């Protein structure tokens, strides 16, 4: 016995000496020898496993801990270390099981709550991870870093309200904590709560004036608040600071556009500035080295001139020039992905990949989810690639209705590689132009044939698409010239919108009281030249015109909008306080009820309603629309003509105002139109021949695009 003890002591001393020298490999053999002498010591198993890991033998470390866990299945320390090594080894499933075993024994094991939350978050189980971190916060309510991490997870989960609350708690505990301030600002910006975001970012920048990313966040928030000139100046300052993302910041500032147009002169000045900056970027762009390509790729995945298409002008040339920039960079960055795949002939059913960043509850799925789920599965393999980070019940429903579903919230080149690996015969992008990463992804040829749907109703500005899938009811006779892509006119609306499941009562005939009009569009769509039209309507009808605020209530952009419109009202002698109203955003059912109660809905010129007009027709409220040249200004008019109810379609301002006055003055006509709209609206949601026409495009037997 004494000999065994002496041998143990010698081996242990040798191991300790090796560890003191930092020689984990040298300590491993004597530690394993110690285990043979005294296998009942839990700490010895842990020390040997840790040493094996430090010596570069993670498999041995896990094996030792698994043996220890068999000996002591209720030892949370052993189980935790086993889970941690499984996590480090990339075995998320095993790590999750081991971490859960720890929590079953000790529900308040703080390190396990933290680590398991990380594993689940990386595995796409954001909600479960958030629940664990909430439990950890209850144990450590004063942990600022934990609050910030949890706020950032809430943002990734799409719960900006929870993120803002958590980040605010962190800032309350540590008012000078830069990461907490930035998390609070990010959450507030996502909720469009600029009254919170702006002062928070100003505090953060005052703390860290040399941090370019933080200064850039402030500049972007200023632009979102309608402070365009100040935002551009701040972004210019950010771009002058040393930062790996310097090119990205410079392009964000150079290609910025106003979130709200203050005047037509301001619109023209912003467009001229955008055009000049875009040409400077083209002229200065070099893509000769990997570093140059990587820098340009990082920038183009962050930059998108989304507000351009709200402006009341022909944007084709500018959009095409920006598209050329995107494609130039992505084809250089793509390597083999820049080559169009060859046509396959070995499938009985063509494989069709639908690609979107918004395969969740969103206007995109409202318009196009039925393409994915109702396209004939006997004729086509239906694949869906969800590139956005947020998922919900709509995502689950779509996934259940296709042959294959992939959630790929990754960078564009990684998404492109995943799509190419699936070898689709056809790719359909449901939305291009709403998200910079999607625009970048769409610049690459991902299948032998590639199409673009009108989730964002403008051309991509890029070459290489085989068609722009639109609706015959939405396009003018000469609309082919509006697109870089060949225009394909599917029947009716082209898309197959989903009818709202919420039903609200048809409004009873009006008996009196002030007239209530609603404009349902986001304020960025309301161009300055429309202000005078609204003032004319208020003056001639005496009506009150209502608009909806964002989720955070009255914000700088809304106040700026009100001031702009009020000036146009005063110019015509109309009291803005009496005739203008901002309403808070409400739940969907209440929102529909408010539309149903309105006397009339006013559609916007240059960029008409889409989903909002479907809602308006669904509840039976008359709508007046100002039809334009391009698709983006023709959706509502197309719907009304499909229903054979074109009374509200106008071609100019005088026609628009006259239609409003007529439908308000003639109450009997207004009431009759409500009944007709409610009765005929289901036609907007019927498939008709639309799916057959789409199938003909996809299998290569497409019909005449004008039918």
N, C-alpha and C positions, 0 to 999 in steps of 0.2 A: 504493500500500500504506500509505504514511504517512497519507494522507487517511482511509483506512478505520480506521486505528488511532486517529486523532484523533477521528473520529466516535464510535467505540466508547467512548473515554475520556469524551467529553462526555456521551453518553447514560448511562453508568454513574454519572458524578458527579451528574447530575441525579436519577437514581433514588435514590442514597444520600442526597442532601439531602432528598428527599421522605420517605424512610423515617425519617430522623432527626426529621422534623416529625410523624411518625405518619400520614403521608398515603399510605396504600397505593394508593389509586386514582391519585394523581399519579405514583407510582413505576411503575405497571404499564406504561404506554406506552413509557417509555425502556428498561425491562428487556426488553420484547419486541423493541425495536429492537436491543438488544445481542445478542439471540439470532440475529438475521439476520446479524450480523457474525461471531460466534464460536459457532456451533451445536455445536461439539465440547466445550464446557465443561459437564460434568454438573452442577456446582454452580450454574451459571447457570440451567439448566432448573429445578432444585429451588427456587431463590430466586424465580424468576418464578411458578412454580405456587403457592408459599406466598403470595406477594404477591397473586395473583389471588384466592385464597381469602379473604385478609384484606380485600380490596376488595369482597367480596360477590359474587364471580363463581365459585362452586364448580364449575360445569360447565366453564368455561375451565380452571380449575386441573386438573381430572381429564383434560381433553383434552391439556394440556401434558405431564402425567406419562405418559399413554399413549403419546405420541410419544417421550418420553424412554425409556420401557420398550422400545419397538421398536428404538431405537438401541442400548441397553445392556441386553439381556434378562437378563444375569447380574449386574446391579448391584442388590444387596440394598437399598441405601438408596433408590434410585428405586422399586423394587417395594414397599417398605414404605410409603413416602409415598403411593403410588397406592392401596394397600390401605386406608390410614388415611382418605383422602379418600372412597373408595368406602363405607367404613363410616359416616363422618359423613353421607354423602348418603343413607343408608338402603338401599343396595344390598348386602345381606348376602351374596348369592350371589357377586357379583363380588369383594367384599372377601375372602371365604373363599378363592376361587381365587387371588387375588394373595398373600394371606398364606401359603397353602400353597406357592406358588412360591418365596417367601423361604425357607421352612423346607427346601425341597428343596435349596437352595443352601447354607443355613447352619442345620442342625438345632438349633443352640443360640442362635439369635437371640432374645434374651430378650424384647424389646419385642413381637416377633411372637407368641411363645408366649402372652404376657399378652393381647394384643389379640384374637387369634384365639379364645382361650378365652372372652372376653367375647362375641364375635359368636355362637359356637356355643351358649353358655349362653342368650342371649336368643332364639335360634332353637329352643330346646327340646332341644338336643343336650347335655344336662348331663354324660353319661358321657364323651363325647369332650372336652368342655371340662375336665373334672376331670383327664383323662390329660395334657393339655397343662400344666396348672398343676403337676402332680406333676413333670413334666420341669423346669419352671422352679424348683421348690423344690430339686431336685437341684443346680441351678446357684447358687441363692441360699438356702442352708439357714438362714441367720441372719436372713432378712427376716420380721420379725414381722407386718407388714401383709399380706404375701403369704400367710402361714400362716393368718391370720384370714379373708382372702377365700376361700381354698380350703376352709377349714372350713365357711364359710357356704354355699358351693356344694355341698359334700357333704351338708349338711342339706337343701338344696332337692332334691337327688337322692334323698333318703331313706336315706342311709347315715350314720346317727347315730354308729355306732361309729368310722368313719373321721373324721368331724367332731370327735368327742371327742378322738381321738388327735392330730389336727392342732392343735386349740385348746390342748390340754395342752402341746404343744411350744412354742406361742407364749407361753403363760404361764410356762413354764420359762425362756424367754429374757428375758421382761419381766414379772415378777410383778405389777407395778402397772399393766399395760396394760388399761384398762377395757374396750375392745372385745374383747380376747382373753378376758378373764374372762367377759364376757357370752356370747360364742360358746361357750365351754366349758360354761357353765351351761345354755345352750339345748340343746346336744347331750346333756348329761347328763340333762336333764329329758325329752327325747324318748326316751331309753333307760330312763327311770324310775330313773335312778341318782341319787337324791336325796341320798345320802351324799356325793356329789361336788358336786352342784348347790347345795345349801344353803350350805356354807361358802364356796364360790366367790362366790355372790351377796352374801353378807355382806361379803366383802372388797371387792367392786365397789361396794356401797352405801357402805361406809366411805370409799372414794376419792371418790365422787360422790354425796353424800347429798342433793343437790338435784335429781337427775335422776329425775323422776317415773316414767318407764318402767322404769328399773332397779329402783326400789323396788317397783313393781308386780310385776315378775318375781319378786322375793323373796317377796312376799305370796302369789302363786299357787303358788310352789314349796312354801311352808309348808303350804298347804291340801292340796296333792298328797301331802305327807308325813304327813298326818293331824293336823297342828297347826292346826286350824281357827280357833280363837280368835285365835291369834297371827297367822295369815295375814290374817284380816279386819282386825285392828288395823293391820297393815302396809299393806294396801290403803287403809285410811282415811287413813293418813299420806301415802301416795302421792297420793291424790286432793286433799289440801290443798296440794300443790305446784303452782306455775304450769306448765302444759303444754297444748299444743294438744289433747291427747287426754284432758283432765281428765274430761270426761263419761264416756268409755269406762272409765277407771280407776274412777270412782265407781260405775258400774253393775257392773263386775266384782266390786267389794267388796260392794255392796249386795245383789246377787243370788247371791252365793256360797253353795254348799252343801257339806257335808262329803264328802270323798272316801271316808271310812270312818266308819260310824256307831258311836260309842262305846257308846251306850245308847239305849233307847227314849225316855227323857226328853230326851236330846240331839237325837234326831230331831225330836221335837215342838217343841223350842225353835227348831231351825233352820227348820222349816217355818213357824212363826209369824213369825220374823224375815223370811223370804223373802216371805211374804204382805204384811207391813207395808211392806217396802221396795218391792215391786212396785206397791202402791197409791200410794206417795209418788211414784214415777216417773211413773205415769199422771197423777196430779194436777198435777205440776209440769211436764209436757211441753208445750212450745209449738212449733208447727210453722208459724209465720206468716211466717218469713223464710227465704231460702236458707241463711243461716248456721245457723239453728236446725235446719233439715232436714238439712244436711250433718253437723252434729255428732251428731244422733240416728242418722243412717244409719251413720256410722263406728262408733258404739257398738253398735248392734244387730247388726252384722256380726261382733262379737267375743264376744258374751255368749250363753250357752246354759245352762239349768239341767239339764244331762244327768243328774246324780246323783239328781234328783228321782224318776225312775221306778224307781230301785232301792229306794226307801223303801216299807215295807209298809203303804201307805195308798192310798185312792182319790185319784188325782191329777188327776182330770178338771177340777175347778174351777180349780185353780192353773195347769194346763197351758193351759186355754182363755184364762185371763186373760193369760198370757204371750203366747200366740198373738195375742191382740187387740193387744198392744203392738207386736209385730213387724209385723203387718199395717197398723196405723195409721201406722207410720213408713214402711214400704216403699211404701204407696200414695201417701203424700205425696212421697216421693223419686222415684217412678217416672215422673212426668209422663205422657207418652203410653203408657208401659208399664203404667200402672195401669188402662187400658181393655181389656176383654176383646176379642180379635180377632173379627171376623165369621166366620161359617161359610162355607167355600168349597164350590163345587159343580163345580169344573173338573178334578177329578182322578179318574182311573179307580181308583187305589189310594190310600186314606187314608195320609197321612204321619204316622207315629208316632215321636215323639222320646222316647227313654229318657234320663233325666238322673240323674247320680250323681257324687259326688266320689270314688267308690271303684271305678272301672272298672279294677281291677288285681287282683292276688291278694289276696282279701279275702272275708269272709263274704258281703258283698253280691253279689259275682259268683258265689260258690258257689251262692247261692240263685237268682239271677235272670239270669245270663248266658245261659242257654238261652232265656229269653224273647226276647232280642235276636237270637240266632243261629238259633233254630228256628221262630220265628213265620213263617207262610207268606209268603214273599217275592212270591208271585204275587198275593196279596191286599193286601199292605201294603208301603209304603216304610218301611224300618226305619232310623232315624237314631239315633246315639248321641252324647251330649254328655258328655264327661269333664271335670268341673270341678275335679278335684284336681290337685295338682302332680306326683304320682308316677305313673310308668308302668312297665310291665314286660311280660313275655311274655304274660301274660293280656290286657293291654291290646291288644297286637298281634293276638292271636287274635280278640278281640271285633271289632276294627276290620275285620279281613278278612272277617267274617261278616255285616256290615250293609251297607246301601246307601250310607250316608254316615257318616263319623266325624269329630267335631270335638273337638280337645283345647283347652279354654278355661279354663286356670287363672287366672281373672281375678276381679275384684270382682263381686258379685252383679248390679249394674245392667249391667255390661258383658256378663256371661253372658246376662242376660235379653235384651239387645239382639241378641246373636248368635242366640239361639233364635228370637226373634220374626222376625228377618230370614229365617230358613229357612222360616217360615210353616207350622208343623206343624198338622195337624188335631187331633191328640191329643198331650198330654204325659203321660208317666208318670214321676213321681219315685220312684226306687227306695229312697231313704233320706232321711227328713226327721226331724231331732231328734238327729242324731249330730254335726253340724257347724253352727256358727252361720251360716256363709255360705249353706249349703244351706237352712236354715230361712228366712233372709231372702229367698233366691231364690224359694222356694215360696210366699211371700206374694203374689207377683205373678201375674196371669192371663196365661199365655204362649201359650195356644191356646184355640180354642173349647171344647174339653173337656180336663179336667185330672184326673188320678188319682194316688193315692198308694199305693205298695206297702208291705209291712210289713218293710222292711229294718230299721227301728227299730219294734218292735211296739207302738206307742202312737199315738193320734190326734195329728194335727198341732196341734190346738187352734185351727185357723184356718178361716174360712169360704171358700167358693168352689170347693172340690173337688167333682168329680162322683162320686167314689166312693173308698172305701178298699178296696183289693184284698187280701183275706185268704183263708183256707182254711176250707172247711166243717168239716174235722176239728178245727180249732183254736178255733172259736167256740162259745160257749154259746147257748142258744135266745134269750136276751134281750140279746144282745151289741150289737144296734143302738144301744142307749142309751149305749154306751161311746165313741161316736165323734161328732165334729163333722161328719164326712163320712158320706154314705150308705154303709152297709156292703154290700159285694159279696162273697159267699162263692163263690169259685171251688172246683172239686172238690178233695177230698183236702187236701193242704198248701197249695194255691194256687200256691205257687212250684214250680219244677222244679229241685230241688237236684242238684248234680253229685256222683256217687258217687266216693269216694276211689279213686285209681288204685293206691295202696299197699295191698298185701295182707299181712296178718300171719296166722300160724297160729292156728287155734282152740285155746284153752287145753285141755290134757289134763285129765281129771278130777282134782280135788284129792285128795291123799293125806295131807296133814297140814301142819303149820307154822302160824305166826300168820296170822290173817285180815287182809287188806289191802283197805281201802276207799279210793276216790278221790272227791274233789269237784273237778270240772273248771272251775268257774266262777271268774271274777275275784273277788277278795276283797270288792270293793265291793258285790257282790250278796248277800253273806252277812249278813243282818240280825241284830242282837243277839239277838232272841227265838229265833233258830235255834240259838244256842250251847248252850242247855240240851238241845235235841233231840239234838245231836251228842254231848253228854255222856251222855245216856241210852243212846244206841246203843253208845258205847264201854263203858259200865258193863255193859250187858246181854249184849254179844257178846264183849267182850275184844278187839275189833278195833283196829287202828291206822288212823287216818283221815289220808290224805295230801292235800295241796294243792300247786299249782304256783306258784312264784315268777315274777316278771317277768323280762325278759331280762337285767337287771343283777344278779340274785341277790337275796339277803336285803336288804331296804330298810326304812326307817322305818315304812312302811305295813304291811309284813308283820310286823315286830316288834310293832307296836301291835295288830294283829289277833291274834297269838299270845297276847299278854298278856290281851286281852279274853276269848278263848275259854278260856284256861287258868283264869281266874277261875271260869267256869261249871263247868269240870271239877272244880276243887277243891271247889266248893259241893256236888257230888255224890260227893265222896270218890274221884275218879278222878285218877290220875297223868297229867298232861298230857304230860310228857316221854316216857312210854311209849306214849301213845295218839294223839299228834299228830305230824305229820311235814310239813315243807315240802320239796318236791322241786324241783330246778333245771329250768327250761324247757329242753327238748331239741329236736333235729330232729324233724320231723313223723313220720317212720317210727318212731323210737324212742318218741315220744309215744304213737302207736297201739299199739305193743307193750306199753307200760306199762298202757294201758287194758285190753288183752286179758288181761294177767296178773292184773288185780285181781279180787277175789272179787265186788265189787259197785261200782257207781257211785252216788253220792248226788247227786241233783239238788237245786237250791235252790228254796225256796218264794218266792213273789211275783215272781221273775224267773227263769224256767227256762232250761235250756240250749236252744240252737238247733243251731248247727254241731257243738257238742260232743256233743249227743245223737245227731246223725246219725253221728258217728264211733263212738260207743258201740254203736249198733245194728249198724253196719257190721262191727265186729270181734266182735260177739256177746256182749258183756258185759252181764249184767242191770243194769238201772237202776231205782231207785225215785224217783218224783217226787211232789211234793205239789201237786196241781192247785189252781189258784186261780180267781178270778172272771174276770180279764181275760186277754186274749191273751198278755200278757207272761209269764203263769204257766201257760200251757196247751200250749206247743209240744211238750214231751216227751210229755205225756199223749196229745196228738193223734197223735203218731207211733206210740206203743204200741198205741193202739186201731186205727189203720189196719192194723197187723200182726196184729190180733186176739190180742194178747199183753198184756192189761191188768193182769197180776198185780202190776206195780210201781206202779200208779196209786193214790194215797192222797188222801183228802179232808180229813184232819186229822192232828194230831201223833200220836195213838195209832195210827191206821191206818198212818202212815208208819213208825213204829218197829216195829210188828208185821210189816209187809211186809219190812223189813230183816232182822229176826230169823228170819222164816220162810225167806227165801231163803238165809240163811247156815247155818241149822240143817239144812235138807234139801238135802244135797249132790247127791242124785240129781236133785231138781227144778231146782237151780241149773245142773247140767250139761246137763239136757234143754232148759232155757230158752236156754242158749247156742247149742245146735244149731238151735233154732227161730228165734232172732233172726238168726243168720247166714244161714239159708236164706230167710227172709222179707224181710230188710232191703232187697234190690233193689227191692221194691215202692215204697219211699220215693222212689226216683229215677226211676220210670217216668212218662212224660208222661201216659198214660191219656187222659182227655178234657180235661185242663187247658188245653192250647193252644187247642183248639176253643172252650172257654168264654171264654178271654181274647180270642180273635178276635171272638167274638160281642159282648163288651163294646166292643171297639174299633171295630167297624163299625156299632154302634148297634142291633144285634139281640140285646142281652144277654138271657140266660136268667134265670129266677127265681133271685135271689141266694141262696136257701136250698137250692138243689140242688147 
